Amino acid sequence: MWGKNEEPVLKEVLEQRRPSAVEATSNQHRKSVSNRGLTGASALTVKQSIFPITLVTLLFFLWGFAYGLLDVLNAKFQTALDITAAKAGGLQGAYFGAYFIGPLTYSGWIVRKFGYRWTFITGLCIYGVGALMFWPSAVYRSFGGFCGSLFIVGSGLSTLETSANPFIATCGPPRLSEFRLELSQSIQAVGSVMAPLLASRVFFSHTEPNDLSKVQWTYLGIAAFVFLLAIVFFFSPIPEVTDADMALQAEQCSGLTGYVDKPMRKQYKLMFGVAAQFCYVGAQVGVAANFINYARESAGISAAAASDRYAIGQGLFAIGRFAAAGLMLFVKPRLVLMVFMTAIMVFIAAAIGVHGEGGVAMLSLVLFFESCIFPTIFTLSIRGLGRHTKRGSSWIVA
């Protein structure tokens, strides 16, 4: 039995320690969060979160691979379909147009209505359908068909990203949210590195410039893998993280985040995060989409050599993400963000002024410092959103 003087001490200890999954659903550890809808996922430990995070990280690899192929396809279609670089930019428009439309409409609705697991499965199925559509598009050599296929692929990937990013950020201890997402997106960067290498060495090697048959087989293989992964997610025990779980987690770390339950219209940090992400992604896509053409014109090298330089740049991008993830264990994420963004401005200015291989090297360093920007802006923007996390994530992805 505890004495009267000892009871306040016990109460203070119980309130400070991290609750277990069972305790998370009890009334004694909650302040304002309703018990309705709690699953206990907000109290997952690092060990408990390893399996679901590993499985969802495979999705990051998928869209990293798709994004890496996009820039190679851009250059391939310019030659095979005899179109201008400006028209080939329609591929980028179709792909990222889906990113703008999906999260604000059907993707955001699916994740709020049915939860993360079914959103993963739906996104994979949409992605698989888009990949299959590359076959008839290549047969008829239809640029419009390729744009439509990429729009569907982008719809699937944006649906995955709308759910995967907040899932990784909230599945486990809040203090490691930036580290988890940075590490998972490092695997995405590995996919972006592998895609152009495989494209130049395997997928599109030993083919005539006008031959698109290997594009068909490449995306057929991708579709088969994607549908297989959808089946894996269907049978896997992915923990659901509800709005109530997110609100409870936000309350538990309110001392760290300054969390106060506010309506969506007053989440000003989220609004700034959306604006910052909009500017950054526009710049990143601009650099990536023009990297190969820049290398060919500035350094006077062949398309194959330019693809190799781009693969090196994507390799630096992947290394940068692993480096940033390590730094975040010791340095505040917002300071890492500031240093990397400053370095981007310095090296992109150098790439404008320097020509030849030196300019290509400067642009490659831009890719290195771009590495951590997206996931860091994302996690800093949704930190402390609580019950608004899913909707806020949709806005940032869009």
N, C-alpha and C positions, 0 to 999 in steps of 0.2 A: 504493500500500500504506500502511496505517496502522501507526504504531509502537505498541509496547505501552502507552506512556503516553497515546496518543491514542484507543485503542479504548474505554475507559470513557466518554469524552466523547461519541463517536459513539453509543454505546449509549444514553446518557442523552437525547440529542437525538431519537433514533428513538422512544423510549418516550414522550416528551412531546408530539410532534406528532400531529395527528389522522390516523389511517390512512385510506387510500383504500378504496373498496369491495372491490378485489381483496385488499389487504393485510389487510382485516378478517377474511378467512377463513383467514389463515395462522396458524401456531402461534406465530410469534415475537412477536405482539402480544397474545396471550391469556394470562390468568392461570389461571382455573379453568373457563372456559366451554368446553364440548365443541364440536369442529368440526362435529359432526352438527347439521344443521338451519340452519346459518348461510347467509344469502342476501346479506350485504353491505349490506342496507338500513339497518343501524344506523349506517353511515358516510356516509349521503347528505349532500351539501352543501346549502346554501340554494337554489342554482340548480337542482339536481337534484330538489328536493322541491316546486318551485313547481307543476308540472303536476298531480301526484296530489293535492296539498293543495287546489288550485283546484277539481278535480272533486269531491272529497269535501265541500268547502264548499257545493256545491249542495244536498247533503243537509241541511245546517244550515238553509238557506233553506226547504226543504220542511217541516221540522217546526216552524219558526218560523211559517210560514204556517198550518199546521194548528192550532197552539196559539192563534194570533190569532183564527181563526174559531171556536174552541171557546167563548169567552166571548160572542161575538155570537150563536151558536146557542143558548146557554143562555137569553139574554133573548128570542130569537125563539120558542123552543119554549114558554116560559111563556105567551106570548100566543096562539100558534097552536093549542096543544094544551090550553090552559086548565088549566095545572098550577101548583102553588105553587113558590116559589123553592127551598124545601127539597127538593121532589121533583126539580126541575131539577138540583139538585146531584148527582143520580145520574149525569148525564153526566160530571161531573168524576170521580166514583167509578169509572165504567167505564173512562175514559181512563187514569187514573193507576193503577187496579187492574192494568191490563196492564203498566204500568211496573214494578210490584212483582213480578208473577209471571214475566214473560218473561226478564229478565236472570238471574234465579236458576235458571232451568230451561233452556228450549230456546234462548234467545238466547245465553246464556253458553256452552252446549254447542256451538252452531254455530260461534261465533267461535274456540273452542279447537280444534275438530275440523277445520274446513275453511278457516279463515283469514279475513282481512278481506274480500277481494274477493267471495267467495260469500256472506258474511254481508250485505254491502251489497245484493247481488242478491235474496237471500231476503227481507230487510226491505222492499225496494221492492215486491216481489210481494205480500207480506202487506198492505202499506199500500194497494196498488191494489185488492185484493179488498174491503177494508173500505170504501173510497170507493165502489165499485160497489154495495155493499149499501145505501147511502143511497137509491137509487132505489126499491126495493120498500118500504123503511121509510116514505118520504114518500107513496107511493101509498096505503098502508094506514093512514097517520097513526098509526103504532105507536111509542109512546115507548120500549117495550122493544126494538123493532127498532133505533131510533136508539142506544140504549145498547149493544146488541150490535155495531152498526157501529163505534161509537167505540172499543169494546174491541179490535176487530180492527185499526183504524187505530192505536191506541196500541201494540198488539203489534208492528206493523210498525215504528213509529217507535222504540220501545224497542230493537228489534233493531238498527236503524241506529245509534242512539246508543251502544249497548253496544260497537260496533266503531269508529264514527267518532271519538269522543272520544279513545280511546287511540291511534288511528292518527295523528291530527293531533299529539298530544302527543309521539309518538316518531318521527315521520317528519321527520328533520332534526336539526340540532345541539341537544343537550339544554338549553343555556343559553337557547334561545329558545322552549322548550315552552309556557310560560305565554302569551307574546306570540302564538304561532301559534294557540292555542286561543281566546284572547280575540278575536283578529281574525276567526277563522272564526265564532265565536258572535255577533260583531257583525252578520254577514250574516244569521244567524238572527233577530236583533232587527229587521232591516230587513223580513224576511218577516212578523214579528208586527205591524209598523206597517202594512204594505200590506194585510193581511187585513181588519182592521175598516174601513179606508177603502174598499176595494173592495166590502165587504159592504154598507155603508150607501149608497154612491153607485152601485154597479153591480148586484151580485148580488141584493140584496133591495130595491132601489128600485122605486117605482111598482107595488107589489104590495099586495094586500089583507092585513090582519093575519093572517088564517087561511090564506093561500096558501103552500104549501110547494113549489110546482113549481120555483122557482128554486134551491132547495136541491138538488133532483135534478140539474139541469143543471150546477150549480157543481161538485158532487162527481164527475160524469161527466167533466168537463174535467180535474179533478185526477187522476182515475184514468188517463186517456189520457197525461197528461204523465209520471206516475210510471212507467208501463209502458215508455214511450219511454226514460226515464232508465235503467231496468233493462237495456235492450238496449245502451245506451251503455256501461254498466259491464261488460257481458259481453264487449265487444270492446276495451275499453281496457286498456292495460298498467299495471295498478295494482301497484306493488311490494309483495310480501308481507313483513311484519315478524314474524318468528317469535319464540318465547320465547327462543331462543338469541340472536337479534339484540338483544332487549331486555336480556338479561343482560349481553351484551358492552357495550352502550351504557351500562348502569348502572355497569359496572366502569371504563369509560373516564372517567366523570365522578364517580368515587367521592370525589374530593377535594372536590367541590362538594356532593354529596348525603349523604356519610357512608354510602354503600352498603356493606352487609355481607349476603352471601347467607344468609338465615334462612328457616326454615319459615314457612308462612302464619300459623300461630297466634301467631307472635311479631312480626308486622308491626303494631305498636301504633299507628303514625301512620295507617295505613289505617283502623283501627277508629275512631279519633277523627274521621277524615275522613268516614266513613260516617255517624256520629252527627250531625256538623255539617251534612252535606248533607240528612239527614232533616229536621232542624229548619228549615233554610232553605227547602227546597222547600215544606214545609207552609205556611210563612208567605207565600211568594211566591204560591202558588196561592190562598190565602185572600184576599190583596189583589186579585189580578187578577179572581177570580171575582165579587167583590162591588163592583168599582170602579164599574160602570155603575149599579147599584142605589143605591150610596152617593151618586153624583153627582145622581141623580134626587131622592132623598129630602132630601139636605142642601142642595143649591142650588135645588131646585124647578124643574128643567129637563126638557125632553122626552127621550124615549128616544133620538131621533136626535142631539140636542145632547149627551147623555151619551156616546154612541158616539164623537162627535167629540172630546170631552175625553179619552176613553180612548185614542184614536188619538194625541193629543198626548202623553199619558203614555208610550205605547209608543215614540213618537219620541224622547222624553227617554231612555228605556231604551236605544235604539240608540246615541244620542249618547254615553251613559255608557260603553258598551262600547268604542267607538272611543277615548274619552278615557282609559279605564283601560289599553287596549293601548298607547297612547302613553306613559303614565306608567311602565309596566313596563319600558320601555327605559332608564329612568333611576333608578327607585325599586324596591326589592325588592318582589316581589309580595305577600309577607305583610304588609308595611306598608300597601300599597294596600288590601288586604283589611280590615285593621283600621280604617282611616279610613272606608271606605265602609260597613262594618257599624255603626260608631258613628253615622254620619249617618242611617242607616235608623231607628235607635231614636229619634233626636231628632225626625225629621220625622213618623214614624208617631204619636208622642205628640202632636205638634202637630195632626195630622189628627183625632185623637180630641177634642181640646179646641176646635178652630176649626170653625165651620159656614159654609155658603154656599160661594161660589166660592173663598174663602180655604182652606177645608178641602180642596176638590178640588185646589187648587194644591199643598198640602202632600202630599197622597197622590201627586200626579204626581212630586214630588221623591223620594218613596220609590221609585218605579219607576226614576228616574235612578240612585239609589245601589244598587239591587238588581242593576244591570247586570252587574257583574263577579264577583259572589259565586260562582255555580255553577261557571264554568270555572276560577276560581282555586282553590277548594276541591278541585276534581277533579285539577288538575295537581299541586298541592302534595301531595295524598294518594297519587298513584301514582308520584311521582318517587322513583327508587331502588328500585322494587319488583322490577325485573329480570324474571326468568322468571314471576313472579306477576302481571304487569301486566294480562293479559286477565281473569283471575279477579277481581282487585281492582277493575277497571273495572266489571265486572258488578255487584259489590256496591254500588258508589257510585251507579250508575244506578238500581238497584232502590230 
